[in-house]
Amino acid sequence: MRKVGLLVVAWLAACSDSVYGTTHTSPPLPPLDGADAGPAATGTGSSGGAQPSGEGGSGGGGGQKAPFVCTSKKGTKGDSTLTLTSGGLARDSLLHVPASYDPAKGMMLVINYHGFSSNAPEQVALTGMNTVADAKGFVVAYPDGLGNGWNAGDCCSELQPPNVDDVQFTKDLLALIGSEYCIDPSRIYATGFSNGGFMSHLLACKMADTFAAVAPVSGVLGIPPDTCHPSRPIPVLHIHGTADPVVPYDGGPALKLLPPIVFRSVATTIDFWRAQNSCLGIPVIEFGKGDATCVQWGDCQGGADVALCTLSGDGHQWPDSSLVVPGLGTTSTSLDATSFIADWFLAHPGP
């Protein structure tokens, strides 16, 4: 694996907690090598505040819905930089649209948030999601956080201008992409690493009407649970190493922060989402290989499964990435996190 200095300060970025592992009932986690494909899209232009637009019925799961169709979508394929104004501030994002994109057919969109002290290009390299997007057929956007961070509650707005609203920025980014690309509104997802994982949890709280599911990596719930009120049950996949020194799996202070920020544990985070989604099933081990064990709770309201992948002995890293964050522990090679997340998203379309 190639070591890089891209997240040297990333220890500020995430939260932590603990995990489980045993039994459940409902759709299983997708296989690591699953080859399901979903639609794709991208665009450039300036701000807005609505949902991606299009004509036709919502696309979604298992062929039960009519395909989402569009007219007059003029966004181009390939890689581009999106620029918009949100909250009076100029904001940028990278966008990747696969060659399979059809401007008349709604495609899946993933918003992929970087960690604290990082940026969009580094998140592209860390996750390798462009290659997976090409193979499975979806659009992926990588927003840039102001001050190299996200205002996601406990973490990490220290270097941002005052009162940055990254939830509104996300809404504006989706409006911009939807104005030029055919995005299926039932297949919009969020993932992210560290501070970007915190941001994913926040979006599940604040934008469950927009995101079909979220998949945080190495970042826990960063706002008080009693302030998180999703408009509907939302599927959550959480991935975390038990030896994470930045966002401790069992909760506690982040590495080297003075005064220390105390993060919630993985267990507290997962318990919250299980209760929020009224999951009645017991955890079932759906994937186990090497240091990686993934469990899923089913029988949840609205099919909003909650899943947890625990990486025994691993640190504050993106599993199976070719990039290693220096000094923050080992990286699992047992779980291809990027492909696993994409397959899990494909198995959990929105209503």
Buried (B, 14 or more C-beta within 10 A) or exposed (E): EEEBEBBEBBBBBBBBBBBBBEBBEBBBBBEBEBEBBBBBBBBBBBBBEEBBBBEBEBBBBEEEBEBBBBEEBEBBBEEBEBBBEBBEEEBBBBBBBBEBBBBBBBBBBBBBBBBBBBBBEBBBBBBBBBEBBBBBBBBBBBBBBBBBBBBBBBBBBEBBEEEBEBBBBBBBBBBBBBBBBBBBBBBBBBBBBBBBBBBBBBBBBBBBEBBBBBBBBBBBBBBEBEEBEBEEBBBBBBBBBBBBBBBBBBBBBBBEBEEEBEBBBBBBBBBBBBEBBEBBBBBBBBBEEEBBBBBBBBBBEEBBBBBBBBBBEBBBBBBBBEBBBEBBBBBBBBBBBBBBBBBBBBBBBBB
